[in-house]
Amino acid sequence: MKKIGLVGGISWVSTMDYYKFINEGVNSKLGGLNFAECVIYSLNFGDIQALIDRGAECIILGCTEIPMLISQADVEIPIFDTTKIHSEAIVEFIIS
């Protein structure tokens, strides 16, 4: 299992939801006491390098504002923009 870096939002409240949903998803697929290996970081916008330094192998941008400040070109590990992921899923749902 890969270690993820989670930037859930600009406050702990939204980060908590992402952490919960990710772990519930991993546990439902793997069962037992399996949960995501996760580095959670409260950042001062733009300090993504701290997650990489702590071993994150991907970054989840869980806040709608963060992708306006950080792009894939800024880091060497994969970035997942949840705004884009949600939008693509909605489009697939609408046209299916």
C-alpha positions in Angstrom: 0.0 0.0 0.0 1.3 3.5 -0.9 1.7 6.2 1.7 -0.5 9.2 0.9 -0.1 12.9 1.9 -3.4 14.5 2.7 -4.1 18.2 2.5 -7.8 18.0 3.3 -8.6 21.7 3.5 -7.7 24.9 5.1 -8.9 23.7 8.5 -8.9 20.4 10.4 -12.7 20.1 9.9 -12.6 19.3 6.2 -9.4 17.2 6.6 -11.2 15.0 9.1 -13.8 14.1 6.6 -11.3 13.1 3.9 -9.3 11.0 6.4 -12.5 9.2 7.5 -13.7 8.5 4.0 -10.3 7.3 2.7 -9.9 5.0 5.7 -13.4 3.6 5.5 -12.8 2.9 1.8 -9.5 1.1 2.4 -11.0 -0.9 5.2 -14.1 -1.9 3.2 -11.9 -3.2 0.4 -9.2 -4.9 2.5 -11.1 -5.7 5.7 -9.6 -6.5 9.1 -7.5 -3.8 10.7 -6.3 -2.4 7.3 -6.3 1.4 7.0 -4.5 3.9 4.8 -0.9 4.9 5.6 -1.4 8.6 5.7 0.6 11.7 6.4 -1.7 14.6 7.4 -0.4 18.0 7.2 -1.9 21.4 8.0 -0.1 23.6 5.6 0.7 27.2 5.1 -0.4 27.2 1.4 2.4 25.9 -0.8 4.3 23.8 1.8 3.7 20.5 0.0 7.4 19.6 0.2 6.9 18.8 3.9 4.6 15.9 2.9 7.2 14.6 0.4 9.9 14.9 3.0 7.8 12.7 5.4 7.5 10.0 2.7 4.3 10.7 0.9 4.1 9.0 -2.5 1.1 11.0 -3.7 -0.7 14.2 -2.6 -4.5 14.5 -2.3 -5.6 18.1 -2.7 -8.9 17.9 -0.8 -9.6 21.7 -0.7 -11.0 23.5 -3.7 -8.6 26.4 -3.2 -5.3 24.5 -3.1 -5.3 23.4 -6.8 -5.2 27.1 -7.7 -1.9 27.4 -5.9 -0.2 24.0 -6.6 -0.1 22.0 -9.9 1.5 18.7 -10.9 4.3 20.7 -12.4 5.3 21.9 -8.9 6.1 18.4 -7.5 7.6 15.1 -8.6 4.9 12.8 -7.1 1.3 12.4 -8.3 -1.2 15.0 -7.2 -4.9 14.2 -7.0 -7.2 17.3 -7.4 -10.5 16.2 -5.8 -12.4 19.1 -7.5 -11.4 17.7 -10.9 -12.1 14.1 -9.8 -15.5 15.0 -8.5 -16.3 17.0 -11.6 -15.3 14.2 -13.9 -17.4 11.7 -11.9 -20.4 14.0 -12.1 -20.0 14.3 -15.9 -19.8 10.5 -16.3 -22.9 10.1 -14.2 -24.8 12.7 -16.1 -24.0 11.3 -19.5 -24.4 7.6 -18.6 
